[in-house]
């Protein structure tokens, strides 16, 4: 699949229980492994970046992730295989201009 055919998606991952940064890093490693496997299977998907949601004590309670993918199905397949929640998956709109 050509990179030109990929669409931008934002994924909210609400965690049921807070996790540590180390656990988040382990989940990110697993996510990367699944992304490579999906691409090897011909699925158009790539990770762009993620923002971490945390408590005052530094516990991780979720993430907002930006992906480029051929469709929402690819995003959900990645989440399922990686064992990650995909609380909400939406197409990314144009960014706002401002200060």
PAFI-665141 format. One record per residue: x, y, z of N, C-alpha, C in turn; residue in one letter. Coordinates in Angstrom, 1 decimal, decimal comma. Atoms other than C-alpha are relative to their C-alpha. Layout:
BEGIN
[[X Y Z] [X Y Z] [X Y Z] a]
...
This chain:
BEGIN
[[0,8 -1,2 0,0] [0,0 0,0 0,0] [0,9 1,2 0,0] x]
[[-0,7 -1,2 0,1] [1,3 3,4 -0,9] [-0,3 0,9 1,2] x]
[[0,1 -1,0 -1,1] [1,9 6,0 1,8] [-1,0 1,0 -0,3] x]
[[1,0 -1,0 0,4] [-0,3 8,3 -0,2] [-1,4 -0,4 0,3] x]
[[1,3 0,5 -0,2] [-3,3 6,1 0,4] [-0,3 -0,1 1,5] x]
[[0,3 0,1 -1,4] [-3,0 6,2 4,2] [-0,7 1,3 0,5] x]
[[0,7 -1,1 -0,6] [-5,3 8,4 6,3] [0,5 0,1 1,4] x]
[[-0,4 -0,3 -1,3] [-4,6 10,0 9,6] [-1,1 -0,4 1,0] x]
[[0,9 0,4 -1,0] [-6,3 8,5 12,7] [0,5 0,4 1,4] x]
[[-0,4 -0,2 -1,4] [-6,3 9,5 16,4] [-0,7 -1,1 0,8] x]
[[0,5 1,1 -0,8] [-6,8 6,8 18,9] [0,1 0,4 1,5] x]
[[0,0 -0,2 -1,4] [-7,8 7,3 22,5] [0,1 -1,3 0,7] x]
[[-0,2 1,3 -0,8] [-6,6 4,5 24,8] [-0,2 0,3 1,5] x]
[[0,3 -0,1 -1,4] [-8,3 4,7 28,2] [0,4 -1,3 0,7] x]
[[-0,4 1,2 -0,7] [-6,7 2,3 30,6] [-1,0 -0,3 1,2] x]
[[0,9 0,4 -1,1] [-8,9 0,4 33,1] [0,6 0,3 1,4] x]
[[-0,8 -0,2 -1,2] [-6,2 0,6 35,7] [1,3 0,8 -0,3] x]
[[-1,2 -0,7 0,3] [-3,2 3,0 35,9] [1,2 -1,0 -0,1] x]
[[-1,2 0,8 0,2] [0,2 1,5 34,8] [1,2 0,9 0,2] x]
[[-1,3 -0,8 -0,1] [3,8 2,5 35,3] [0,5 0,3 -1,3] x]
[[-0,7 -0,4 1,3] [6,0 4,1 32,7] [0,7 -1,2 -0,6] x]
[[-0,7 1,2 0,5] [7,9 0,8 32,5] [-1,0 -0,9 -0,7] x]
[[1,0 0,8 0,6] [4,7 -1,1 31,7] [-0,4 0,7 -1,4] x]
[[0,3 -0,7 1,2] [3,9 1,6 29,1] [1,1 -0,3 -1,1] x]
[[-1,1 0,3 0,9] [7,3 1,0 27,5] [-0,1 -1,4 -0,6] x]
[[0,2 1,4 0,5] [6,6 -2,7 27,3] [-1,1 -0,1 -1,0] x]
[[1,1 -0,1 0,9] [3,3 -2,0 25,7] [0,4 0,6 -1,4] x]
[[-0,5 -0,7 1,2] [5,0 0,3 23,2] [0,8 -1,0 -0,9] x]
[[-0,8 1,0 0,7] [7,5 -2,5 22,3] [-0,9 -1,0 -0,7] x]
[[1,0 1,0 0,6] [4,6 -5,0 21,7] [-0,7 0,7 -1,1] x]
[[0,7 -0,7 1,1] [2,8 -2,4 19,6] [0,9 0,1 -1,2] x]
[[-0,9 0,0 1,2] [5,9 -2,0 17,4] [0,1 -1,3 -0,7] x]
[[-0,1 1,3 0,5] [6,2 -5,7 17,0] [-1,3 -0,3 -0,9] x]
[[1,3 0,3 0,7] [2,5 -5,9 15,9] [0,0 0,9 -1,3] x]
[[0,0 -0,9 1,2] [2,9 -2,9 13,5] [0,9 -0,7 -1,1] x]
[[-0,8 0,7 1,0] [5,8 -4,7 11,8] [-0,6 -1,2 -0,6] x]
[[0,6 1,2 0,5] [3,9 -7,9 11,5] [-1,1 0,3 -1,0] x]
[[1,1 -0,4 0,9] [0,9 -6,2 10,0] [0,5 0,5 -1,4] x]
[[-0,5 -0,4 1,3] [3,0 -4,4 7,4] [0,6 -1,1 -0,8] x]
[[-0,5 1,2 0,7] [4,7 -7,7 6,6] [-1,1 -0,7 -0,7] x]
[[1,1 0,6 0,6] [1,2 -8,9 5,8] [-0,7 0,8 -1,0] x]
[[0,6 -0,9 1,0] [0,5 -6,0 3,5] [-0,9 1,0 0,5] x]
[[0,9 -1,0 -0,5] [-1,5 -3,9 5,8] [0,7 1,4 0,1] x]
[[-0,6 -1,4 0,0] [-0,9 -0,1 5,4] [-0,3 0,6 1,4] x]
[[0,1 -0,6 -1,4] [-0,3 1,2 9,0] [1,3 0,5 0,5] x]
[[-1,2 -0,5 -0,6] [2,3 3,3 10,7] [-0,4 0,9 1,2] x]
[[0,2 -0,8 -1,2] [2,6 5,0 14,1] [0,7 1,3 -0,3] x]
[[-0,5 -1,4 0,1] [3,2 8,8 14,1] [0,6 0,5 1,3] x]
[[-0,4 -0,4 -1,3] [3,3 9,8 17,7] [-1,1 -0,3 1,0] x]
[[1,0 0,2 -1,1] [1,6 9,4 21,1] [0,3 1,1 1,1] x]
[[0,0 -0,9 -1,2] [0,8 11,7 24,0] [-0,5 -0,9 1,2] x]
[[0,3 0,8 -1,2] [0,7 10,1 27,5] [-0,9 0,8 1,0] x]
[[0,8 -0,6 -1,1] [-2,1 10,9 30,0] [0,4 -0,6 1,3] x]
[[-0,5 0,5 -1,3] [-0,9 10,6 33,6] [-0,7 0,7 1,1] x]
[[0,5 -0,5 -1,2] [-2,0 11,2 37,1] [1,1 1,0 0,6] x]
[[-0,9 -0,9 -0,7] [-0,4 13,7 39,5] [1,2 -0,7 0,5] x]
[[-1,1 0,9 -0,5] [1,7 10,8 40,8] [0,8 -0,6 -1,2] x]
[[-0,8 0,5 1,1] [3,0 10,0 37,3] [-0,5 -1,4 -0,5] x]
[[0,5 1,3 0,5] [0,9 6,8 36,8] [-0,7 0,3 -1,4] x]
[[0,6 -0,1 1,3] [-0,2 6,3 33,2] [-1,4 -0,5 0,0] x]
[[1,4 0,4 0,0] [-3,9 6,3 32,7] [-0,6 -0,1 -1,4] x]
[[0,4 0,1 1,4] [-4,1 6,5 28,9] [0,9 0,6 -1,0] x]
[[-0,8 -0,6 1,1] [-2,7 7,7 25,6] [-0,9 0,5 -1,1] x]
[[0,5 -0,4 1,3] [-3,7 9,7 22,5] [1,0 -0,4 -1,0] x]
[[-1,0 0,5 1,0] [-2,0 8,0 19,6] [-0,4 0,5 -1,4] x]
[[0,2 -0,4 1,4] [-1,7 9,3 16,0] [0,6 -1,1 -0,9] x]
[[-0,4 1,0 1,0] [-1,5 6,7 13,3] [-0,3 0,5 -1,4] x]
[[0,5 -0,1 1,4] [-1,6 6,7 9,5] [-0,3 -1,4 -0,4] x]
[[0,4 1,4 0,3] [-3,5 3,7 8,2] [-0,9 0,0 -1,2] x]
[[0,9 0,1 1,2] [-5,4 2,4 5,2] [-1,5 0,1 0,4] x]
[[1,4 -0,1 -0,5] [-8,6 2,3 7,3] [-0,1 -0,3 1,5] x]
[[0,2 0,2 -1,5] [-10,1 2,0 10,8] [0,2 -1,4 0,4] x]
[[-0,1 1,5 -0,2] [-10,1 -1,8 10,5] [1,5 -0,3 0,4] x]
[[-1,4 0,2 -0,2] [-6,3 -1,7 10,4] [0,4 0,5 1,4] x]
[[-0,2 -0,5 -1,4] [-6,2 0,4 13,6] [-0,5 -0,9 1,0] x]
[[0,6 0,9 -1,0] [-8,5 -1,9 15,4] [0,7 -1,4 0,1] x]
[[-0,7 1,3 0,0] [-6,7 -5,0 14,3] [1,4 0,1 0,7] x]
[[-1,3 -0,3 -0,8] [-3,4 -3,5 15,6] [-0,3 0,0 1,5] x]
[[0,3 -0,1 -1,5] [-5,0 -2,7 19,0] [-0,3 -1,4 0,5] x]
[[0,4 1,3 -0,5] [-6,5 -6,2 19,3] [1,2 -0,9 0,1] x]
[[-1,2 0,8 0,0] [-3,3 -8,0 18,4] [1,0 0,4 1,1] x]
[[-1,0 -0,5 -1,0] [-1,2 -5,8 20,7] [-0,5 0,0 1,4] x]
[[0,6 0,0 -1,4] [-3,6 -6,2 23,6] [-0,2 1,4 0,6] x]
[[0,1 -1,4 -0,4] [-4,2 -2,4 23,7] [-1,5 0,4 -0,2] x]
[[1,4 -0,5 0,2] [-7,6 -0,7 24,2] [0,0 1,0 -1,1] x]
[[0,2 -1,0 1,0] [-8,9 1,4 21,4] [-1,4 0,6 0,4] x]
[[1,2 -0,5 -0,6] [-11,5 3,3 23,4] [-0,8 0,8 -1,1] x]
[[0,6 -0,8 1,0] [-12,2 5,7 20,5] [1,0 0,2 -1,2] x]
[[-0,8 -0,1 1,2] [-10,9 5,8 16,9] [-0,7 1,0 -0,9] x]
[[0,6 -1,0 0,8] [-11,5 8,9 14,8] [1,0 0,4 -1,1] x]
[[-0,8 -0,6 1,0] [-10,2 10,4 11,6] [0,5 1,3 0,5] x]
[[-0,6 -1,3 -0,4] [-7,9 13,3 12,2] [-0,4 1,1 -0,9] x]
[[0,3 -1,1 0,8] [-9,1 16,6 11,0] [1,2 0,9 -0,2] x]
[[-1,0 -1,0 0,2] [-7,1 19,6 9,9] [0,3 0,7 1,4] x]
[[-0,4 -0,7 -1,2] [-5,1 21,2 12,8] [-0,5 1,4 0,0] x]
[[0,4 -1,4 -0,1] [-6,2 24,5 14,2] [1,2 0,9 0,0] x]
[[-1,1 -1,0 0,0] [-4,1 27,5 13,6] [-0,2 0,9 1,3] x]
[[0,2 -0,8 -1,2] [-3,5 29,7 16,6] [1,3 0,3 0,7] x]
[[-1,2 -0,3 -0,8] [-1,1 30,8 19,3] [0,8 -1,2 0,5] x]
